Every structure is written in structure tokens, then in C-alpha cells.
């Protein structure tokens, strides 16, 4: 019994830990990142929900001075009533943070569920 439950507990711990790391990362981007305006290029729902909110992939294009536009896809949960705001072609506010040469993006004003 112990041999079966120990790996399951370890797996659950790793999943929960990863979830909290993602939340901390988003909070850090929102706190330290600089504001930018992005254009939504795509919106695709995953098969998951977080607290009843659909999880989606949002493709974004973020213009940058003196550089090529940044194209990225973020995965986030959004309230169903806000889905029309994220249709392709719409503008959204984002926070952008560059750390060790890697650019990280989060929706400005997004909630961590």
C-alpha cells in the first residue's frame, strides 16, 4: 500500500508545486514588467478550465522599437464574458519582462486563479 501511495503523493506534490511556480512567475511579470499594447493574432481554447474559467492559448504580436515585433503565445484562464475582447485583431494591454535574454509576457490586469 505504501509503495503505491508514495509515488502518487510525490506526483501530486510536483503538480501543485509547478502550479504555484507559474502563479508566482505571472505575479512577478505583472509587478516588474513594462506595459505594452499587443494585437491578438489567435485565440484557441484548451480542454481545461480553472475555477470554471476556460483556459485558452492567446497568440499575441507586440511591436518593439528598432526590433522585429515579438510574437508569442500565452496560456491563461479568462472569464467567459471577456472572450470577445480577445478576438483576433483586438488590442490588449500586456506586461513584458526580459530576464536573462528571455522575454516573458502576461496579460495586464489578468487574475491568477
N, C-alpha and C positions, 0 to 999 in steps of 0.2 A: 504494500500500500504506500509506504514511504517512497519507494523507488519510482512510483508513478506520479505521486503528487509533487515531489520536489521539482522535477523539470517543468511541470505546469505552473507552479508558483514562480519559478525563475523566468519563464516566458512572459507571464503576466506582469512581473516587475519590469522587464525590459520594455514592453509595450507602453506601460504607464510612464516610465522614465522618458522615453522618446517623445511622448505627447507633451510632457511638461517642458522639455527642451525646446520644442517647436514654439510653444506659447511664449517662453522667455525670449526667444530669438525675435519673434514678431514684436513683442513689447520693446525690445532694445532698438529695433529699426524705427518704430514709431516715435521713440523718445529722442534718438540721436540723429536720425536721418534728415536729409533736407527735402523740402517739399518740391514736387514737380507735377506737371499735368501730363497724363498719359491718354492715349487713344486706345479704346478696346478694339482688338482685332478679332477676337474669337471668344466664345463662351460655350463651355461644354460641361454638362452635369456628370458627376461620378455616380457610382451606385451607393454612395454613403450619405448619411445625414448626421449632423452633430446637433444634439439637443433639438431635434425637429427642423433644423435649418439645412437645406440642401448644400452639399459640398460640391464645388464647381472648380473647373480649371478656367482661368481667365487669361487670355493672350493679350499682352499689352505692348504698345510701342511708345517709347519715351524719347522725345527729342533731346539732344545734348548739343551744347555749343562746341563748335570746332571738332566734332566727332560724329561718327555714324550714329543713327538712332539706336537706342538699346531696345532689343526685342526680347521679351521674357514671358514666361507662363508661370502664374502663381496658383496655388491650390488654397482655397479658403471656403468658409461657410458664409453664406449670405442669407438674409431674411428673404423669404419668397416675395414679399411686397416690393423689394428693391431690385428684383431681377430686371425689370425694364431699364433701369439706369445703367446696366452693364451690357447692353446690346452692342454688337459691333458698330463702330463709328462714333459712339458716345465718348465724351471726355470724362475722366475721373481723376481725382487727386490721389497721389501716391507719395510715399516717403521712400527715399533712396539712400542707402548707406553702403559706402565702399569700405571693405575691410580686407586687408592683405591682398589687394588686387582683385578681389571678388566683389561683384555688385549684388546687393540684396535689396529686394523690393517688397513693400507691404502696402495694402490699401490704406490711405489716410482715413482715420476715423473708424477703422474696422474694429470689431469687437472680437476678443478672444473668447470662444465659447467653451 
